Amino acid sequence: MERYKIFLAAILIFFLLIMGDQGVIAQGTVKLDADTKKEVVNKVAGFMRDYYVFSEIGEKMGAYIKKKHNNGDYNSYNDVKEFCKKVTADLREICHDRHIFVFYSPGEAREVAARKNLLPAEEIEKINKMYFEMDRRANFGFNKVEILDGNIGYLDLNYFSASDYACETAVGAMRFLSCSDAIIIDLRSNGGGGGGVGPVLSSYFFDGESVRLSGAYFRSTNTIRQSWTLPYVPGKRLPDVDLYILTSSRTFSAAEDFSYSLKHLKRAVIVGESTKGGAHPVDVMIVKGSILTQISIGNSVNPITNSNWEGVGVKPDVEVPAEKALETAHLLALKNLLKKATDDALKQKLRTSIKRME
């Protein structure tokens, strides 16, 4: 089960993102005493100082929450949920990083302890299996694959799973879509994740020559990790098929990376809303007991823009409300196919499809 360690981290991050800015919070009320609050503040400050991707900002974040604590600003926050929410908000006053969380969750604390080998082997195996089953029952994020009117392929992807089985599912989805005349990938509800699904899917839309998609700098190791398309994928490549990616204000993290990369490679048209704006790879660390913190440990760098989407999101090429994005992209796809069509019968079918939608 070693290969699932990265997968478990990605799934935890995904659950943090879909739960919103408060992170994952266990039900019920847990009270904190003064000593615990002081210990949490000091440990979070230390993590930010030592691991946050930008050292100067990490120092400032740590100093800021320690100052807030010393000034008594946390004295009235005795409920763990409210305390974590307040510390998160204070950290973000300095960094404006929506990947930053301090949160309380016994379940996620066990997962992080398993991933960091802090539990007995039997317990780690049990937790790994549990998270794998959760991922499997969600079909590794692949929610729907179908052919829309006009032979437009449609893939609805809810998150990027880091499981090896997710890549197999991606291959199956692309085999199903391989005869489409255009493809729409729906990331409007995608909160991110990790793993190889992004590069695998991207690879189908280029020829066999490797193309650099993105990269990230990691402060702790002073290294850059790069993401490339694959020299081989099973089945048919679709380098000339029109590609549309749907986004919303909820689209985040790895889903933004996928969209940003293909947009700036001029391989996809982005339709919908500006995304949430989280470009930093993260890790989750145990602060005390079931109190954890999520920290940005890397900085994404796109090879074309030499920048990323942090704080601003991925801007759509065609801006429409999220609920109208699929209809808009479908109509765009049909009209573009009509422009390229040379067969009279096909032209008539496309005109009929367009008329039905207008």
C-alpha distance (Angstrom), angle and dihedral (degrees) to the residues before:
residue distance angle dihedral
M1 . . .
E2 3.81 . .
R3 3.79 91.9 .
Y4 3.81 90.5 63.4
K5 3.82 95.5 65.0
I6 3.79 92.6 88.0
F7 3.79 89.9 40.7
L8 3.80 91.9 54.9
A9 3.80 91.5 51.5
A10 3.80 90.5 52.0
I11 3.80 92.9 48.8
L12 3.82 91.2 50.1
I13 3.80 90.7 50.2
F14 3.80 89.9 49.1
F15 3.81 91.8 53.6
L16 3.81 90.0 49.2
L17 3.78 90.7 53.6
I18 3.79 98.6 46.5
M19 3.81 91.4 49.4
G20 3.79 90.2 62.3
D21 3.77 133.6 -126.8
Q22 3.79 94.6 -34.5
G23 3.79 91.5 63.6
V24 3.80 123.3 -145.7
I25 3.79 110.0 -29.3
A26 3.77 124.5 -178.4
Q27 3.78 118.5 -126.6
G28 3.78 120.2 -103.2
T29 3.80 133.9 40.5
V30 3.79 123.5 -69.6
K31 3.80 118.3 -177.6
L32 3.80 123.8 -146.3
D33 3.79 127.4 -150.6
A34 3.80 124.6 -142.1
D35 3.80 94.9 -100.4
T36 3.82 92.6 52.6
K37 3.79 92.3 49.4
K38 3.79 91.0 50.5
E39 3.81 91.6 49.1
V40 3.81 92.2 48.7
V41 3.80 93.1 49.2
N42 3.80 92.5 48.6
K43 3.80 93.8 47.2
V44 3.80 94.0 46.3
A45 3.80 89.2 48.3
G46 3.79 89.6 52.1
F47 3.80 93.0 49.2
M48 3.79 91.4 50.7
R49 3.79 91.5 48.1
D50 3.80 94.5 48.0
Y51 3.81 103.5 35.7
Y52 3.82 112.7 19.9
V53 3.80 108.3 116.1
F54 3.81 93.9 -120.1
S55 3.80 106.9 51.5
E56 3.81 96.7 -159.8
I57 3.80 92.5 51.4
G58 3.81 90.2 44.8
E59 3.81 89.3 55.0
K60 3.80 91.2 49.1
M61 3.81 93.1 48.9
G62 3.80 91.8 51.0
A63 3.78 93.4 46.5
Y64 3.80 91.5 47.3
I65 3.80 97.8 54.6
K66 3.82 90.9 43.2
K67 3.80 89.0 53.1
K68 3.80 90.4 48.3
H69 3.80 89.5 51.4
N70 3.80 93.3 48.0
N71 3.81 89.6 49.9
G72 3.80 90.1 55.5
D73 3.78 95.3 -113.0
Y74 3.81 91.7 137.7
N75 3.81 96.8 45.6
S76 3.81 94.0 101.1
Y77 3.81 94.9 44.9
N78 3.79 101.9 89.7
D79 3.80 99.0 142.5
V80 3.82 108.9 87.4
K81 3.80 94.0 -135.8
E82 3.78 94.3 52.6
F83 3.80 92.5 42.0
C84 3.81 92.5 52.6
K85 3.79 91.1 45.9
K86 3.80 90.8 51.8
V87 3.82 94.7 47.9
T88 3.81 89.7 48.0
A89 3.81 90.8 52.0
D90 3.81 91.5 48.8
L91 3.81 92.8 50.2
R92 3.80 89.8 50.5
E93 3.81 91.0 52.4
I94 3.80 85.6 70.4
C95 3.80 103.5 33.8
H96 3.87 104.5 24.3
D97 3.82 85.1 -149.3
R98 3.81 113.2 149.0
H99 3.81 91.1 -161.8
I100 3.82 89.5 68.6
F101 3.81 115.4 101.8
V102 3.77 139.1 160.5
F103 3.79 108.0 -167.2
Y104 3.79 145.8 158.1
S105 3.80 120.6 -126.2
P106 3.82 126.5 141.4
G107 3.82 91.5 -163.4
E108 3.78 94.8 52.9
A109 3.81 90.3 43.1
R110 3.82 88.9 59.9
E111 3.81 90.7 48.6
V112 3.80 92.6 50.9
A113 3.81 90.9 46.7
A114 3.81 89.0 51.8
R115 3.80 92.6 48.8
K116 3.78 91.0 50.7
N117 3.85 92.1 47.4
L118 3.81 93.3 -115.2
L119 3.81 94.3 132.6
P120 3.81 134.2 64.6
A121 3.80 114.7 -80.6
E122 3.81 92.5 -111.6
E123 3.80 91.8 54.5
I124 3.80 92.0 47.4
E125 3.80 90.6 51.6
K126 3.81 90.9 50.4
I127 3.82 93.1 50.1
N128 3.80 92.9 45.9
K129 3.79 90.6 52.9
M130 3.79 91.9 47.9
Y131 3.81 93.3 53.4
F132 3.79 91.6 44.2
E133 3.81 90.0 54.3
M134 3.81 90.3 50.1
D135 3.79 89.5 52.0
R136 3.81 93.7 45.2
R137 3.80 93.0 50.5
A138 3.80 88.7 52.6
N139 3.84 87.7 52.4
F140 3.81 89.1 -117.4
G141 3.79 90.4 -68.5
F142 3.82 96.5 -54.1
N143 3.80 102.0 127.6
K144 3.80 103.8 168.7
V145 3.82 141.1 -0.9
E146 3.82 120.2 -175.6
I147 3.79 145.5 140.8
L148 3.79 114.6 -109.1
D149 3.80 127.0 -154.3
G150 3.80 111.2 -64.5
N151 3.84 93.7 31.5
I152 3.81 92.9 -75.5
G153 3.80 111.9 157.2
Y154 3.80 117.7 -136.0
L155 3.81 128.2 -162.6
D156 3.81 121.6 -178.6
L157 3.83 110.0 -162.1
N158 3.82 117.2 -175.2
Y159 3.82 98.7 -174.1
F160 3.80 142.2 -13.7
S161 3.78 108.9 -103.4
A162 3.80 118.7 -157.1
S163 3.80 93.1 -150.4
D164 3.80 117.1 117.8
Y165 3.81 86.8 -128.9
A166 3.80 89.6 62.2
C167 3.80 89.6 64.7
E168 3.80 89.4 52.5
T169 3.80 88.7 51.3
A170 3.80 89.8 49.6
V171 3.80 89.7 53.8
G172 3.81 90.3 50.5
A173 3.80 91.3 50.0
M174 3.80 92.0 50.3
R175 3.82 91.5 48.6
F176 3.80 88.2 54.9
L177 3.82 91.1 49.7
S178 3.79 96.1 41.6
C179 3.82 96.1 106.1
S180 3.81 95.1 47.5
D181 3.81 118.9 122.0
A182 3.82 90.9 -145.6
I183 3.81 133.4 4.4
I184 3.81 133.4 -142.2
I185 3.83 119.3 -161.6
D186 3.80 112.2 -162.9
L187 3.82 114.5 -148.3
R188 3.80 97.3 157.1
S189 3.82 92.7 116.2
N190 3.81 96.2 32.1
G191 3.81 113.2 121.3
G192 3.80 96.1 -177.3
G193 3.79 132.5 -109.4
G194 3.78 126.6 172.4
G195 3.78 146.8 -116.0
G196 3.78 133.1 87.7
V197 3.81 102.7 -44.9
G198 3.82 93.6 94.3
P199 3.82 95.8 54.0
V200 3.82 91.5 41.7
L201 3.80 93.5 53.1
S202 3.81 92.1 42.0
S203 3.79 91.3 52.3
Y204 3.80 92.3 64.2
F205 3.80 90.1 63.5
F206 3.82 95.8 57.1
D207 3.77 134.0 55.0
G208 3.80 121.9 -104.9
E209 3.80 96.6 -77.2
S210 3.82 110.7 101.5
V211 3.80 115.2 -109.9
R212 3.79 123.4 -164.2
L213 3.79 109.3 -121.3
S214 3.79 105.1 178.9
G215 3.77 145.5 -39.8
A216 3.80 141.9 -151.9
Y217 3.80 134.7 -147.3
F218 3.82 116.8 -138.7
R219 3.78 116.1 -156.3
S220 3.82 97.9 -160.4
T221 3.81 93.4 59.3
N222 3.82 98.1 24.1
T223 3.80 88.8 -130.3
I224 3.80 138.3 128.9
R225 3.80 120.9 -137.4
Q226 3.78 116.9 -159.5
S227 3.80 131.7 -156.3
W228 3.82 119.9 -146.9
T229 3.78 137.6 175.6
L230 3.79 113.4 -100.5
P231 3.82 123.8 -103.3
Y232 3.82 89.3 -137.5
V233 3.79 134.2 31.7
P234 3.82 126.6 168.6
G235 3.75 114.4 -104.5
K236 3.77 133.1 4.9
R237 3.81 124.7 -14.1
L238 3.80 117.6 -140.3
P239 3.83 105.6 -157.5
D240 3.80 93.9 150.5
V241 3.79 99.9 41.2
D242 3.82 114.7 109.5
L243 3.80 110.7 -110.4
Y244 3.80 127.5 -157.9
I245 3.82 125.6 -174.3
L246 3.81 120.8 -160.0
T247 3.81 118.3 -146.3
S248 3.80 138.6 178.1
S249 3.79 138.0 -177.6
R250 3.83 86.3 -88.3
T251 3.82 94.9 57.7
F252 3.81 105.3 110.5
S253 3.80 148.7 172.0
A254 3.84 113.8 -23.1
A255 3.82 90.3 18.3
E256 3.80 88.3 55.4
D257 3.80 90.7 48.0
F258 3.81 90.1 54.0
S259 3.82 92.3 48.1
Y260 3.81 95.6 42.9
S261 3.81 93.6 49.2
L262 3.81 95.7 49.6
K263 3.79 92.4 42.3
H264 3.80 93.9 55.0
L265 3.79 92.2 42.5
K266 3.83 83.3 57.4
R267 3.79 89.3 -125.6
A268 3.81 98.9 118.6
V269 3.78 140.0 36.1
I270 3.82 112.1 -133.6
V271 3.81 113.6 -142.2
G272 3.80 125.7 -173.8
E273 3.79 133.8 27.6
S274 3.80 135.0 -15.8
T275 3.79 108.8 -87.1
K276 3.80 128.3 -117.0
G277 3.81 97.9 -93.7
G278 3.82 112.1 -121.7
A279 3.80 114.5 142.9
H280 3.81 102.6 157.1
P281 3.84 124.9 100.8
V282 3.79 109.3 -130.4
D283 3.78 146.4 -157.0
V284 3.81 130.3 -158.8
M285 3.80 120.2 -135.1
I286 3.79 133.6 -170.7
V287 3.80 111.4 -115.2
K288 3.79 101.1 177.8
G289 3.79 128.5 -25.8
S290 3.79 106.7 -44.6
I291 3.80 95.2 -10.4
L292 3.80 111.5 104.1
T293 3.77 139.2 173.8
Q294 3.78 130.4 -145.9
I295 3.81 113.1 -145.8
S296 3.77 132.3 -170.3
I297 3.80 104.5 -124.4
G298 3.81 100.1 170.8
N299 3.79 141.8 41.1
S300 3.80 120.5 -137.3
V301 3.80 116.5 -131.7
N302 3.79 120.8 -169.7
P303 3.83 112.9 -147.8
I304 3.81 92.7 -138.4
T305 3.81 102.5 42.8
N306 3.83 96.7 26.7
S307 3.78 83.4 -140.4
N308 3.82 139.5 70.1
W309 3.80 144.0 -139.0
E310 3.82 99.0 -94.3
G311 3.80 111.2 148.2
V312 3.81 94.8 -6.8
G313 3.80 103.9 59.3
V314 3.79 129.2 -144.9
K315 3.78 109.8 -55.0
P316 3.82 115.0 -136.0
D317 3.79 121.7 -123.5
V318 3.80 87.8 -141.6
E319 3.79 111.4 32.8
V320 3.80 116.3 -152.8
P321 3.82 134.3 139.3
A322 3.79 111.1 -77.2
E323 3.80 92.8 -114.0
K324 3.81 90.1 59.1
A325 3.81 96.9 43.9
L326 3.81 98.1 94.0
E327 3.79 94.3 47.9
T328 3.82 90.5 46.1
A329 3.81 94.4 49.0
H330 3.80 92.0 45.1
L331 3.80 91.1 53.0
L332 3.82 91.8 45.8
A333 3.79 90.2 51.3
L334 3.80 92.9 50.6
K335 3.81 93.1 48.3
N336 3.81 92.6 48.4
L337 3.79 90.7 49.5
L338 3.80 89.6 50.6
K339 3.82 90.4 54.1
K340 3.80 90.5 54.3
A341 3.81 98.0 40.1
T342 3.81 118.9 111.0
D343 3.82 99.7 173.9
D344 3.81 113.1 90.4
A345 3.80 94.4 -147.0
L346 3.82 91.3 51.7
K347 3.80 90.7 47.6
Q348 3.78 90.3 54.6
K349 3.82 92.2 49.1
L350 3.80 91.0 50.1
R351 3.81 92.1 47.8
T352 3.80 89.4 51.4
S353 3.81 91.4 50.3
I354 3.81 91.5 48.5
K355 3.80 92.1 48.9
R356 3.80 90.8 52.4
M357 3.81 90.4 54.7
E358 3.81 99.5 43.1
